[in-house]
Amino acid sequence: MRINDGVGLEHGSPEGFAASLKRNLVHYYAVTQAALPFLMRSAGSVVNIGSKVALTGQGGTSGYAASKGAILGLTLEWAQELSSYGIRVNAISARRGDDSAI
């Protein structure tokens, strides 16, 4: 069972890939930017949701894998950018089943 959008390289399209990025990535930026004034006043925390697919791949899920990889990159970027405000930025990666190969 797949738990993502299935936009792969072989059976996808540039339009489907872009839509996957919008669906799985862009809202992280939009919501965090909208919350930034409140985070700056409270020295709050940002917790992003990643996926093991960003590190392991899954096959047939280019859009989802790219989005989750980008979320990890944004997490590191924002941690650097926002540390001077006392804002912590971290990510957790959801997984299913046995990941002993990781």
PDB file as gemmi writes it, atoms N, CA and C in Angstrom:
CRYST1    1.000    1.000    1.000  90.00  90.00  90.00 P 1                      
ATOM      1  N   MET A   1       0.833  -1.174   0.000  1.00  0.00           N  
ATOM      2  CA  MET A   1       0.000   0.000   0.000  1.00  0.00           C  
ATOM      3  C   MET A   1       0.881   1.242   0.000  1.00  0.00           C  
ATOM      4  N   ARG A   2       0.636   2.154  -0.894  1.00  0.00           N  
ATOM      5  CA  ARG A   2       1.365   3.416  -0.937  1.00  0.00           C  
ATOM      6  C   ARG A   2       0.589   4.473  -0.180  1.00  0.00           C  
ATOM      7  N   ILE A   3       1.326   5.353   0.493  1.00  0.00           N  
ATOM      8  CA  ILE A   3       0.681   6.409   1.268  1.00  0.00           C  
ATOM      9  C   ILE A   3       1.092   7.777   0.743  1.00  0.00           C  
ATOM     10  N   ASN A   4       1.340   7.869  -0.564  1.00  0.00           N  
ATOM     11  CA  ASN A   4       1.700   9.140  -1.177  1.00  0.00           C  
ATOM     12  C   ASN A   4       0.995   9.249  -2.519  1.00  0.00           C  
ATOM     13  N   ASP A   5       1.379  10.221  -3.329  1.00  0.00           N  
ATOM     14  CA  ASP A   5       0.612  10.496  -4.541  1.00  0.00           C  
ATOM     15  C   ASP A   5       1.019   9.692  -5.770  1.00  0.00           C  
ATOM     16  N   GLY A   6       2.082   8.909  -5.722  1.00  0.00           N  
ATOM     17  CA  GLY A   6       2.458   8.058  -6.836  1.00  0.00           C  
ATOM     18  C   GLY A   6       2.931   8.784  -8.084  1.00  0.00           C  
ATOM     19  N   VAL A   7       3.429  10.016  -7.948  1.00  0.00           N  
ATOM     20  CA  VAL A   7       3.951  10.754  -9.097  1.00  0.00           C  
ATOM     21  C   VAL A   7       5.408  10.347  -9.288  1.00  0.00           C  
ATOM     22  N   GLY A   8       5.626   9.366 -10.157  1.00  0.00           N  
ATOM     23  CA  GLY A   8       6.968   8.870 -10.407  1.00  0.00           C  
ATOM     24  C   GLY A   8       7.547   9.441 -11.684  1.00  0.00           C  
ATOM     25  N   LEU A   9       8.741   9.030 -12.003  1.00  0.00           N  
ATOM     26  CA  LEU A   9       9.413   9.482 -13.218  1.00  0.00           C  
ATOM     27  C   LEU A   9       8.840   8.797 -14.447  1.00  0.00           C  
ATOM     28  N   GLU A  10       8.657   7.492 -14.377  1.00  0.00           N  
ATOM     29  CA  GLU A  10       8.189   6.733 -15.534  1.00  0.00           C  
ATOM     30  C   GLU A  10       6.738   7.025 -15.885  1.00  0.00           C  
ATOM     31  N   HIS A  11       5.884   7.125 -14.874  1.00  0.00           N  
ATOM     32  CA  HIS A  11       4.451   7.297 -15.129  1.00  0.00           C  
ATOM     33  C   HIS A  11       3.921   8.648 -14.677  1.00  0.00           C  
ATOM     34  N   GLY A  12       4.803   9.608 -14.524  1.00  0.00           N  
ATOM     35  CA  GLY A  12       4.389  10.941 -14.113  1.00  0.00           C  
ATOM     36  C   GLY A  12       4.510  11.926 -15.258  1.00  0.00           C  
ATOM     37  N   SER A  13       4.410  13.191 -14.923  1.00  0.00           N  
ATOM     38  CA  SER A  13       4.555  14.277 -15.892  1.00  0.00           C  
ATOM     39  C   SER A  13       5.119  15.478 -15.141  1.00  0.00           C  
ATOM     40  N   PRO A  14       5.725  16.420 -15.858  1.00  0.00           N  
ATOM     41  CA  PRO A  14       6.196  17.629 -15.171  1.00  0.00           C  
ATOM     42  C   PRO A  14       5.062  18.353 -14.430  1.00  0.00           C  
ATOM     43  N   GLU A  15       3.882  18.341 -15.017  1.00  0.00           N  
ATOM     44  CA  GLU A  15       2.737  19.000 -14.363  1.00  0.00           C  
ATOM     45  C   GLU A  15       2.340  18.260 -13.081  1.00  0.00           C  
ATOM     46  N   GLY A  16       2.345  16.933 -13.143  1.00  0.00           N  
ATOM     47  CA  GLY A  16       2.029  16.147 -11.949  1.00  0.00           C  
ATOM     48  C   GLY A  16       3.075  16.311 -10.870  1.00  0.00           C  
ATOM     49  N   PHE A  17       4.346  16.387 -11.290  1.00  0.00           N  
ATOM     50  CA  PHE A  17       5.436  16.595 -10.344  1.00  0.00           C  
ATOM     51  C   PHE A  17       5.287  17.943  -9.656  1.00  0.00           C  
ATOM     52  N   ALA A  18       5.027  19.010 -10.437  1.00  0.00           N  
ATOM     53  CA  ALA A  18       4.837  20.347  -9.856  1.00  0.00           C  
ATOM     54  C   ALA A  18       3.639  20.374  -8.915  1.00  0.00           C  
ATOM     55  N   ALA A  19       2.571  19.701  -9.298  1.00  0.00           N  
ATOM     56  CA  ALA A  19       1.385  19.640  -8.432  1.00  0.00           C  
ATOM     57  C   ALA A  19       1.706  18.904  -7.132  1.00  0.00           C  
ATOM     58  N   SER A  20       2.521  17.853  -7.213  1.00  0.00           N  
ATOM     59  CA  SER A  20       2.915  17.122  -6.014  1.00  0.00           C  
ATOM     60  C   SER A  20       3.724  18.016  -5.078  1.00  0.00           C  
ATOM     61  N   LEU A  21       4.649  18.784  -5.647  1.00  0.00           N  
ATOM     62  CA  LEU A  21       5.425  19.709  -4.814  1.00  0.00           C  
ATOM     63  C   LEU A  21       4.510  20.723  -4.136  1.00  0.00           C  
ATOM     64  N   LYS A  22       3.563  21.241  -4.879  1.00  0.00           N  
ATOM     65  CA  LYS A  22       2.633  22.210  -4.292  1.00  0.00           C  
ATOM     66  C   LYS A  22       1.809  21.570  -3.178  1.00  0.00           C  
ATOM     67  N   ARG A  23       1.350  20.346  -3.427  1.00  0.00           N  
ATOM     68  CA  ARG A  23       0.501  19.638  -2.460  1.00  0.00           C  
ATOM     69  C   ARG A  23       1.263  19.212  -1.207  1.00  0.00           C  
ATOM     70  N   ASN A  24       2.529  18.833  -1.368  1.00  0.00           N  
ATOM     71  CA  ASN A  24       3.278  18.230  -0.269  1.00  0.00           C  
ATOM     72  C   ASN A  24       4.364  19.120   0.334  1.00  0.00           C  
ATOM     73  N   LEU A  25       4.605  20.310  -0.228  1.00  0.00           N  
ATOM     74  CA  LEU A  25       5.733  21.118   0.221  1.00  0.00           C  
ATOM     75  C   LEU A  25       5.393  22.584   0.456  1.00  0.00           C  
ATOM     76  N   VAL A  26       4.735  23.212  -0.492  1.00  0.00           N  
ATOM     77  CA  VAL A  26       4.577  24.671  -0.471  1.00  0.00           C  
ATOM     78  C   VAL A  26       3.856  25.152   0.786  1.00  0.00           C  
ATOM     79  N   HIS A  27       2.901  24.398   1.274  1.00  0.00           N  
ATOM     80  CA  HIS A  27       2.174  24.825   2.464  1.00  0.00           C  
ATOM     81  C   HIS A  27       3.075  24.911   3.706  1.00  0.00           C  
ATOM     82  N   TYR A  28       4.159  24.123   3.758  1.00  0.00           N  
ATOM     83  CA  TYR A  28       5.087  24.232   4.887  1.00  0.00           C  
ATOM     84  C   TYR A  28       5.661  25.645   4.941  1.00  0.00           C  
ATOM     85  N   TYR A  29       6.085  26.139   3.790  1.00  0.00           N  
ATOM     86  CA  TYR A  29       6.642  27.491   3.711  1.00  0.00           C  
ATOM     87  C   TYR A  29       5.572  28.527   4.049  1.00  0.00           C  
ATOM     88  N   ALA A  30       4.397  28.419   3.435  1.00  0.00           N  
ATOM     89  CA  ALA A  30       3.338  29.407   3.620  1.00  0.00           C  
ATOM     90  C   ALA A  30       2.886  29.498   5.072  1.00  0.00           C  
ATOM     91  N   VAL A  31       2.664  28.375   5.706  1.00  0.00           N  
ATOM     92  CA  VAL A  31       2.187  28.377   7.095  1.00  0.00           C  
ATOM     93  C   VAL A  31       3.269  28.894   8.047  1.00  0.00           C  
ATOM     94  N   THR A  32       4.497  28.448   7.836  1.00  0.00           N  
ATOM     95  CA  THR A  32       5.579  28.897   8.716  1.00  0.00           C  
ATOM     96  C   THR A  32       5.826  30.388   8.556  1.00  0.00           C  
ATOM     97  N   GLN A  33       5.771  30.886   7.333  1.00  0.00           N  
ATOM     98  CA  GLN A  33       5.952  32.320   7.121  1.00  0.00           C  
ATOM     99  C   GLN A  33       4.819  33.112   7.777  1.00  0.00           C  
ATOM    100  N   ALA A  34       3.592  32.622   7.669  1.00  0.00           N  
ATOM    101  CA  ALA A  34       2.454  33.301   8.295  1.00  0.00           C  
ATOM    102  C   ALA A  34       2.583  33.307   9.819  1.00  0.00           C  
ATOM    103  N   ALA A  35       3.139  32.256  10.384  1.00  0.00           N  
ATOM    104  CA  ALA A  35       3.286  32.142  11.840  1.00  0.00           C  
ATOM    105  C   ALA A  35       4.532  32.846  12.361  1.00  0.00           C  
ATOM    106  N   LEU A  36       5.422  33.257  11.471  1.00  0.00           N  
ATOM    107  CA  LEU A  36       6.716  33.782  11.895  1.00  0.00           C  
ATOM    108  C   LEU A  36       6.631  34.945  12.890  1.00  0.00           C  
ATOM    109  N   PRO A  37       5.769  35.935  12.709  1.00  0.00           N  
ATOM    110  CA  PRO A  37       5.705  37.007  13.710  1.00  0.00           C  
ATOM    111  C   PRO A  37       5.380  36.493  15.121  1.00  0.00           C  
ATOM    112  N   PHE A  38       4.501  35.507  15.201  1.00  0.00           N  
ATOM    113  CA  PHE A  38       4.127  34.928  16.494  1.00  0.00           C  
ATOM    114  C   PHE A  38       5.267  34.095  17.070  1.00  0.00           C  
ATOM    115  N   LEU A  39       5.944  33.351  16.208  1.00  0.00           N  
ATOM    116  CA  LEU A  39       7.090  32.560  16.647  1.00  0.00           C  
ATOM    117  C   LEU A  39       8.206  33.466  17.160  1.00  0.00           C  
ATOM    118  N   MET A  40       8.429  34.587  16.502  1.00  0.00           N  
ATOM    119  CA  MET A  40       9.485  35.510  16.919  1.00  0.00           C  
ATOM    120  C   MET A  40       9.180  36.122  18.290  1.00  0.00           C  
ATOM    121  N   ARG A  41       7.919  36.419  18.542  1.00  0.00           N  
ATOM    122  CA  ARG A  41       7.550  36.997  19.844  1.00  0.00           C  
ATOM    123  C   ARG A  41       7.631  35.978  20.967  1.00  0.00           C  
ATOM    124  N   SER A  42       7.386  34.718  20.663  1.00  0.00           N  
ATOM    125  CA  SER A  42       7.306  33.703  21.712  1.00  0.00           C  
ATOM    126  C   SER A  42       8.519  32.779  21.776  1.00  0.00           C  
ATOM    127  N   ALA A  43       9.463  32.946  20.843  1.00  0.00           N  
ATOM    128  CA  ALA A  43      10.591  32.014  20.724  1.00  0.00           C  
ATOM    129  C   ALA A  43      10.060  30.582  20.673  1.00  0.00           C  
ATOM    130  N   GLY A  44       9.081  30.383  19.812  1.00  0.00           N  
ATOM    131  CA  GLY A  44       8.418  29.095  19.693  1.00  0.00           C  
ATOM    132  C   GLY A  44       9.231  28.067  18.933  1.00  0.00           C  
ATOM    133  N   SER A  45       8.573  27.014  18.554  1.00  0.00           N  
ATOM    134  CA  SER A  45       9.210  25.899  17.853  1.00  0.00           C  
ATOM    135  C   SER A  45       8.441  25.563  16.591  1.00  0.00           C  
ATOM    136  N   VAL A  46       9.179  25.094  15.600  1.00  0.00           N  
ATOM    137  CA  VAL A  46       8.595  24.574  14.369  1.00  0.00           C  
ATOM    138  C   VAL A  46       8.954  23.094  14.319  1.00  0.00           C  
ATOM    139  N   VAL A  47       7.955  22.252  14.106  1.00  0.00           N  
ATOM    140  CA  VAL A  47       8.193  20.822  13.947  1.00  0.00           C  
ATOM    141  C   VAL A  47       7.635  20.415  12.588  1.00  0.00           C  
ATOM    142  N   ASN A  48       8.531  20.063  11.685  1.00  0.00           N  
ATOM    143  CA  ASN A  48       8.137  19.617  10.358  1.00  0.00           C  
ATOM    144  C   ASN A  48       8.005  18.093  10.338  1.00  0.00           C  
ATOM    145  N   ILE A  49       7.148  17.603   9.456  1.00  0.00           N  
ATOM    146  CA  ILE A  49       6.925  16.168   9.321  1.00  0.00           C  
ATOM    147  C   ILE A  49       7.638  15.691   8.059  1.00  0.00           C  
ATOM    148  N   GLY A  50       8.616  14.834   8.239  1.00  0.00           N  
ATOM    149  CA  GLY A  50       9.359  14.278   7.118  1.00  0.00           C  
ATOM    150  C   GLY A  50       8.886  12.876   6.812  1.00  0.00           C  
ATOM    151  N   SER A  51       9.709  12.139   6.094  1.00  0.00           N  
ATOM    152  CA  SER A  51       9.419  10.753   5.764  1.00  0.00           C  
ATOM    153  C   SER A  51      10.721  10.046   5.440  1.00  0.00           C  
ATOM    154  N   LYS A  52      10.774   8.784   5.770  1.00  0.00           N  
ATOM    155  CA  LYS A  52      11.962   8.004   5.425  1.00  0.00           C  
ATOM    156  C   LYS A  52      12.174   7.953   3.922  1.00  0.00           C  
ATOM    157  N   VAL A  53      11.134   8.181   3.144  1.00  0.00           N  
ATOM    158  CA  VAL A  53      11.238   8.152   1.691  1.00  0.00           C  
ATOM    159  C   VAL A  53      12.223   9.202   1.189  1.00  0.00           C  
ATOM    160  N   ALA A  54      12.406  10.278   1.936  1.00  0.00           N  
ATOM    161  CA  ALA A  54      13.383  11.301   1.552  1.00  0.00           C  
ATOM    162  C   ALA A  54      14.798  10.742   1.545  1.00  0.00           C  
ATOM    163  N   LEU A  55      15.054   9.741   2.360  1.00  0.00           N  
ATOM    164  CA  LEU A  55      16.391   9.167   2.480  1.00  0.00           C  
ATOM    165  C   LEU A  55      16.536   7.819   1.788  1.00  0.00           C  
ATOM    166  N   THR A  56      15.452   7.073   1.663  1.00  0.00           N  
ATOM    167  CA  THR A  56      15.537   5.712   1.126  1.00  0.00           C  
ATOM    168  C   THR A  56      14.949   5.558  -0.260  1.00  0.00           C  
ATOM    169  N   GLY A  57      14.084   6.496  -0.658  1.00  0.00           N  
ATOM    170  CA  GLY A  57      13.332   6.302  -1.889  1.00  0.00           C  
ATOM    171  C   GLY A  57      12.288   5.224  -1.700  1.00  0.00           C  
ATOM    172  N   GLN A  58      11.441   5.069  -2.693  1.00  0.00           N  
ATOM    173  CA  GLN A  58      10.395   4.053  -2.617  1.00  0.00           C  
ATOM    174  C   GLN A  58      10.071   3.502  -3.999  1.00  0.00           C  
ATOM    175  N   GLY A  59      10.367   4.264  -5.014  1.00  0.00           N  
ATOM    176  CA  GLY A  59      10.033   3.866  -6.377  1.00  0.00           C  
ATOM    177  C   GLY A  59       8.664   4.364  -6.773  1.00  0.00           C  
ATOM    178  N   GLY A  60       8.592   5.071  -7.871  1.00  0.00           N  
ATOM    179  CA  GLY A  60       7.315   5.564  -8.366  1.00  0.00           C  
ATOM    180  C   GLY A  60       6.750   6.725  -7.588  1.00  0.00           C  
ATOM    181  N   THR A  61       7.588   7.391  -6.821  1.00  0.00           N  
ATOM    182  CA  THR A  61       7.093   8.470  -5.962  1.00  0.00           C  
ATOM    183  C   THR A  61       8.009   9.699  -5.999  1.00  0.00           C  
ATOM    184  N   SER A  62       8.438  10.094  -7.178  1.00  0.00           N  
ATOM    185  CA  SER A  62       9.384  11.208  -7.304  1.00  0.00           C  
ATOM    186  C   SER A  62       8.885  12.486  -6.655  1.00  0.00           C  
ATOM    187  N   GLY A  63       7.623  12.825  -6.874  1.00  0.00           N  
ATOM    188  CA  GLY A  63       7.082  14.057  -6.304  1.00  0.00           C  
ATOM    189  C   GLY A  63       7.093  14.042  -4.785  1.00  0.00           C  
ATOM    190  N   TYR A  64       6.643  12.946  -4.219  1.00  0.00           N  
ATOM    191  CA  TYR A  64       6.589  12.808  -2.766  1.00  0.00           C  
ATOM    192  C   TYR A  64       7.997  12.798  -2.171  1.00  0.00           C  
ATOM    193  N   ALA A  65       8.909  12.032  -2.770  1.00  0.00           N  
ATOM    194  CA  ALA A  65      10.280  11.946  -2.260  1.00  0.00           C  
ATOM    195  C   ALA A  65      10.971  13.302  -2.330  1.00  0.00           C  
ATOM    196  N   ALA A  66      10.791  14.007  -3.427  1.00  0.00           N  
ATOM    197  CA  ALA A  66      11.402  15.337  -3.559  1.00  0.00           C  
ATOM    198  C   ALA A  66      10.836  16.300  -2.528  1.00  0.00           C  
ATOM    199  N   SER A  67       9.547  16.247  -2.301  1.00  0.00           N  
ATOM    200  CA  SER A  67       8.920  17.122  -1.308  1.00  0.00           C  
ATOM    201  C   SER A  67       9.458  16.841   0.085  1.00  0.00           C  
ATOM    202  N   LYS A  68       9.530  15.588   0.446  1.00  0.00           N  
ATOM    203  CA  LYS A  68      10.005  15.240   1.787  1.00  0.00           C  
ATOM    204  C   LYS A  68      11.486  15.553   1.957  1.00  0.00           C  
ATOM    205  N   GLY A  69      12.287  15.389   0.892  1.00  0.00           N  
ATOM    206  CA  GLY A  69      13.687  15.795   0.949  1.00  0.00           C  
ATOM    207  C   GLY A  69      13.819  17.292   1.117  1.00  0.00           C  
ATOM    208  N   ALA A  70      12.972  18.031   0.410  1.00  0.00           N  
ATOM    209  CA  ALA A  70      12.987  19.491   0.523  1.00  0.00           C  
ATOM    210  C   ALA A  70      12.578  19.943   1.925  1.00  0.00           C  
ATOM    211  N   ILE A  71      11.654  19.233   2.541  1.00  0.00           N  
ATOM    212  CA  ILE A  71      11.243  19.587   3.908  1.00  0.00           C  
ATOM    213  C   ILE A  71      12.425  19.442   4.863  1.00  0.00           C  
ATOM    214  N   LEU A  72      13.221  18.393   4.681  1.00  0.00           N  
ATOM    215  CA  LEU A  72      14.418  18.245   5.526  1.00  0.00           C  
ATOM    216  C   LEU A  72      15.390  19.389   5.278  1.00  0.00           C  
ATOM    217  N   GLY A  73      15.556  19.784   4.019  1.00  0.00           N  
ATOM    218  CA  GLY A  73      16.420  20.920   3.699  1.00  0.00           C  
ATOM    219  C   GLY A  73      15.909  22.211   4.305  1.00  0.00           C  
ATOM    220  N   LEU A  74      14.610  22.462   4.218  1.00  0.00           N  
ATOM    221  CA  LEU A  74      14.031  23.660   4.824  1.00  0.00           C  
ATOM    222  C   LEU A  74      14.191  23.646   6.336  1.00  0.00           C  
ATOM    223  N   THR A  75      14.075  22.486   6.934  1.00  0.00           N  
ATOM    224  CA  THR A  75      14.249  22.378   8.379  1.00  0.00           C  
ATOM    225  C   THR A  75      15.638  22.858   8.781  1.00  0.00           C  
ATOM    226  N   LEU A  76      16.656  22.396   8.078  1.00  0.00           N  
ATOM    227  CA  LEU A  76      18.034  22.825   8.379  1.00  0.00           C  
ATOM    228  C   LEU A  76      18.217  24.317   8.091  1.00  0.00           C  
ATOM    229  N   GLU A  77      17.689  24.773   6.969  1.00  0.00           N  
ATOM    230  CA  GLU A  77      17.793  26.189   6.601  1.00  0.00           C  
ATOM    231  C   GLU A  77      17.134  27.087   7.634  1.00  0.00           C  
ATOM    232  N   TRP A  78      15.905  26.746   8.006  1.00  0.00           N  
ATOM    233  CA  TRP A  78      15.181  27.572   8.969  1.00  0.00           C  
ATOM    234  C   TRP A  78      15.799  27.510  10.353  1.00  0.00           C  
ATOM    235  N   ALA A  79      16.362  26.373  10.729  1.00  0.00           N  
ATOM    236  CA  ALA A  79      17.043  26.274  12.025  1.00  0.00           C  
ATOM    237  C   ALA A  79      18.176  27.292  12.089  1.00  0.00           C  
ATOM    238  N   GLN A  80      18.923  27.418  10.994  1.00  0.00           N  
ATOM    239  CA  GLN A  80      20.001  28.413  10.942  1.00  0.00           C  
ATOM    240  C   GLN A  80      19.438  29.830  10.941  1.00  0.00           C  
ATOM    241  N   GLU A  81      18.462  30.073  10.087  1.00  0.00           N  
ATOM    242  CA  GLU A  81      17.912  31.420   9.918  1.00  0.00           C  
ATOM    243  C   GLU A  81      17.217  31.935  11.168  1.00  0.00           C  
ATOM    244  N   LEU A  82      16.549  31.084  11.894  1.00  0.00           N  
ATOM    245  CA  LEU A  82      15.706  31.530  13.006  1.00  0.00           C  
ATOM    246  C   LEU A  82      16.333  31.342  14.384  1.00  0.00           C  
ATOM    247  N   SER A  83      17.518  30.771  14.453  1.00  0.00           N  
ATOM    248  CA  SER A  83      18.135  30.507  15.757  1.00  0.00           C  
ATOM    249  C   SER A  83      18.391  31.790  16.546  1.00  0.00           C  
ATOM    250  N   SER A  84      18.657  32.870  15.879  1.00  0.00           N  
ATOM    251  CA  SER A  84      18.929  34.126  16.607  1.00  0.00           C  
ATOM    252  C   SER A  84      17.687  34.656  17.317  1.00  0.00           C  
ATOM    253  N   TYR A  85      16.509  34.159  16.962  1.00  0.00           N  
ATOM    254  CA  TYR A  85      15.270  34.538  17.634  1.00  0.00           C  
ATOM    255  C   TYR A  85      14.890  33.528  18.720  1.00  0.00           C  
ATOM    256  N   GLY A  86      15.717  32.533  18.932  1.00  0.00           N  
ATOM    257  CA  GLY A  86      15.410  31.501  19.915  1.00  0.00           C  
ATOM    258  C   GLY A  86      14.378  30.505  19.418  1.00  0.00           C  
ATOM    259  N   ILE A  87      14.136  30.494  18.125  1.00  0.00           N  
ATOM    260  CA  ILE A  87      13.166  29.567  17.531  1.00  0.00           C  
ATOM    261  C   ILE A  87      13.885  28.274  17.165  1.00  0.00           C  
ATOM    262  N   ARG A  88      13.373  27.170  17.659  1.00  0.00           N  
ATOM    263  CA  ARG A  88      13.925  25.854  17.329  1.00  0.00           C  
ATOM    264  C   ARG A  88      13.146  25.276  16.156  1.00  0.00           C  
ATOM    265  N   VAL A  89      13.852  24.667  15.226  1.00  0.00           N  
ATOM    266  CA  VAL A  89      13.213  24.040  14.068  1.00  0.00           C  
ATOM    267  C   VAL A  89      13.748  22.619  13.966  1.00  0.00           C  
ATOM    268  N   ASN A  90      12.836  21.657  14.007  1.00  0.00           N  
ATOM    269  CA  ASN A  90      13.196  20.243  13.940  1.00  0.00           C  
ATOM    270  C   ASN A  90      12.238  19.523  13.010  1.00  0.00           C  
ATOM    271  N   ALA A  91      12.604  18.322  12.657  1.00  0.00           N  
ATOM    272  CA  ALA A  91      11.728  17.474  11.840  1.00  0.00           C  
ATOM    273  C   ALA A  91      11.663  16.094  12.463  1.00  0.00           C  
ATOM    274  N   ILE A  92      10.519  15.480  12.321  1.00  0.00           N  
ATOM    275  CA  ILE A  92      10.369  14.074  12.663  1.00  0.00           C  
ATOM    276  C   ILE A  92      10.047  13.344  11.368  1.00  0.00           C  
ATOM    277  N   SER A  93      10.474  12.116  11.266  1.00  0.00           N  
ATOM    278  CA  SER A  93      10.208  11.342  10.064  1.00  0.00           C  
ATOM    279  C   SER A  93       9.329  10.152  10.398  1.00  0.00           C  
ATOM    280  N   ALA A  94       8.174  10.134   9.793  1.00  0.00           N  
ATOM    281  CA  ALA A  94       7.246   9.037   9.993  1.00  0.00           C  
ATOM    282  C   ALA A  94       7.738   7.806   9.249  1.00  0.00           C  
ATOM    283  N   ARG A  95       7.442   6.658   9.783  1.00  0.00           N  
ATOM    284  CA  ARG A  95       7.810   5.409   9.123  1.00  0.00           C  
ATOM    285  C   ARG A  95       6.806   4.339   9.469  1.00  0.00           C  
ATOM    286  N   ARG A  96       6.814   3.308   8.656  1.00  0.00           N  
ATOM    287  CA  ARG A  96       5.929   2.166   8.879  1.00  0.00           C  
ATOM    288  C   ARG A  96       6.749   0.901   8.841  1.00  0.00           C  
ATOM    289  N   GLY A  97       6.456  -0.001   9.728  1.00  0.00           N  
ATOM    290  CA  GLY A  97       7.063  -1.326   9.670  1.00  0.00           C  
ATOM    291  C   GLY A  97       8.532  -1.374  10.040  1.00  0.00           C  
ATOM    292  N   ASP A  98       9.193  -2.416   9.587  1.00  0.00           N  
ATOM    293  CA  ASP A  98      10.592  -2.669   9.901  1.00  0.00           C  
ATOM    294  C   ASP A  98      11.495  -1.879   8.972  1.00  0.00           C  
ATOM    295  N   ASP A  99      12.290  -0.996   9.538  1.00  0.00           N  
ATOM    296  CA  ASP A  99      13.237  -0.207   8.750  1.00  0.00           C  
ATOM    297  C   ASP A  99      14.661  -0.569   9.108  1.00  0.00           C  
ATOM    298  N   SER A 100      14.917  -1.822   9.341  1.00  0.00           N  
ATOM    299  CA  SER A 100      16.253  -2.240   9.777  1.00  0.00           C  
ATOM    300  C   SER A 100      17.315  -1.975   8.737  1.00  0.00           C  
ATOM    301  N   ALA A 101      16.931  -1.723   7.491  1.00  0.00           N  
ATOM    302  CA  ALA A 101      17.903  -1.428   6.437  1.00  0.00           C  
ATOM    303  C   ALA A 101      18.401   0.005   6.483  1.00  0.00           C  
ATOM    304  N   ILE A 102      17.766   0.843   7.287  1.00  0.00           N  
ATOM    305  CA  ILE A 102      18.167   2.254   7.354  1.00  0.00           C  
ATOM    306  C   ILE A 102      19.317   2.411   8.325  1.00  0.00           C  
TER     307      ILE A 102                                                      
END                                                                             
